[in-house]
């Protein structure tokens, strides 16, 4: 860890004999924990004040390494990106598993993860060239995968939400950054109505018979 004002290291480095190379790091929102992803498939949580490990390591990948870690905005969850193609969620208070996110069609390894600012979505970048969005409450996929990678067999190596949560940026192996509108996933009726205008009652009845018309589209 480094002091940004002096550019000097703060204390000794965290021990390097905990499982090989470090693939990712993330501070908890309150700064009290530092999550470190290792290439041997585990994640260690460190107490930033004492520089001591905060409990036993988390087994975050069954094969390969852990490529990324991120805390939810409220600090209650930690998400890990595994080479085994699984995103795992962990309760930061208990250090216990809080769910595993598996795509319906197995893809590549998970390269990076990011929570939306409101914590309702989790974006995961995969080595098979797609980004998947997950609903953190239901642990279900939020819509179809985003085709964020264009190179054959290429990987999406990173994802990030804009501060207002309206855009998602993805990093493609071909050197391209793409942005994606998030309202279609978080509030689809509002997004669609904003683009095409609210349908008439007759149109809604014709195309969505039996479905209540959302007030936002009236």
N, C-alpha and C positions, 0 to 999 in steps of 0.2 A: 504494500500500500504506500501511496505517495502523497506528500503534502503539495497541494496545487500552487500554493504561494511561493514556496522555496524550491520546489522541484526536487526535494530530497526525500529519500525513503523514510517511512515512519516505522521504526523498529525493524526487527529481523524479518526476513521472508517467512511466509508460512511454510511449514515442513514440506519438502518435495518428495518424501518417501511414502506418500499415501496412495499411490496407484498410477504412476506414469504421467503422461502429459496432461496439461490443463487445457480443456477445450472451450470453457466459458465461465464467466463469473457474473454475479448479480447481487447487489445490495438489497436488503429488505427496505420497504418504504421508510421505516423508522431508523434505518442505519445500524441496527443492533446486530444483524446477522449478515454474513456474507456466504452465499452459496457458490460452491466451486464444482464444476463438472469435470470429471476425469476420464481419460481414455480407456480405463479398465472397467467402465460401466457403473461407477458409483458416483454419488454426490455427497460431498462433505459440507456440513454447515459449521461456520466458524463464528464465535463470539468476537465481535470487532473490538471490544474493550479489553478482553483478557488475552486475545489471540489463541484461545484454546478451542478445541473441537466441541461443538454443542451436540453431544450425543454420538451414537454410532452412525456409520455411513448409511446412506440410502441406496439400496440396490435398484438403480433406475434403468438398467438395460440388461436383458438376459444374454445378449451377444453383442460384441462390439463396445463402443464407448458411448458416453453421453456428450452430445454436441452443443447443448445449450441449456440454460436455466433462466427462469424469470419468476418474479413474485407478482401476485395479484395486487392491484392498487391498494386494497385494504390490508395486505400483508398476511392474510389468513391461509393463502394457498401458495404452493410452489409448483411450477410446472417444469418438467424435464423432457428434453428431446433425445430420444434413444436411437442408436444405430439399428436397433431391432424393429424399427417402424412403429413404435408405441410412444405416445405422449402419456406420461404419468403425472397425476396430481397428488400432492402431499399436504397434509394438515401441518402447518408450521408449528402449531402449539404442541401437538402430540407426537410429531415426527412419524405419523402413521400414513399409509397409503389412503388416498381419498378418491380413487378412481383411475381407470386406464382407458384411453381413447384409442379405439381401433377402427380404421376405415373399413367400410363394407368390402371393398376390393383392396387387398394388400398391395401396398406400393413400396417405395424405397424407404431408406432410413430417414428419420426426422433430423433436419439440420438446424432448425431454429424455432423458437416459440415466442409469442408476444401476446400479452393481454391487452384488450381494448381499455381505454381510460376509465370506463364505467365497470369494467370487470365482467361484463356479460358475454363477451366473445373471447375465444382464444384462437389465434392464428398460428398454424404450424406449417413450416416449409419442408418439403420432401425432396429427396434426391431423385425422384422420378419426374420432377418438373412441375409439380402442382403445389398449390397452397390450399389447405383445408381449413375451414372455419368451424369451430366447435362452440356449442351453447354450453356455458360453464354450469348452468343450473341443471340442465337435463342430461348433460354428458353426451348429447347427440349431435350429429353433423348439422350445421346451419347452412343448408343449401348445397349445391353441387361444387366440386372442386374447381378452383380457379386455375386456368391453364397459364401459369406464370412463367414457365420455362419453354423456350423455343428450340434449343439445341437438342438434337436427337440424343436421348439418354442423359441430357443435361440436368443439372441440379438447381434448385432454388435454395440459395445459401442464407437468406436472411429475410425477415419481415419486421415491419414497424408500423404502428398506428400514429396518425397525426394527433396532436394534443386534444383536438375537439372530437376525435373519434370518427370523423366523417370520411377519412381516407385511409387506405392501407397501402403501404409501399412494399414491393417485393424485389429481391435482388436475384437476377438471372445469371447463369453461368456464361451467357454470351456477352456480358458486360452491360446489360440493359436493366434499368430500374423502371418498373411499371407501377402505376397507381390504380387503385380500385375503389369505387364508391361504396361505402359501408351502409348507408341508409337502406339499400335494397335488402340487406340481411337483418338489420336491426329494426327497421320500421318500413316494410315493403309497401304498405298502402300509401303512406305519406310520400315516399319516393316516386311511386308510379303516378299518383295523382298530381304531384308537382310537375312531372314531365308531360303528361298528356291531358291533364285537367280532370276534374271529377266527372264520373259518368252520370247520366241521367238515371232516374229511378227505373225507367223502362229498359235502359241498357243493362243496368245491374241485374234486373230480374231475368233478362234474356240470357246473359252470359254466366250468371252465378245464381241459378234458381235455388231457392231454399236457404241460401246463405244470407245472414243479416248484413246489411250494408254498413260498413264502418262510418262513424260520424265524420271522420276526417275527409271522406270522399263525398260527402253530401253537399 
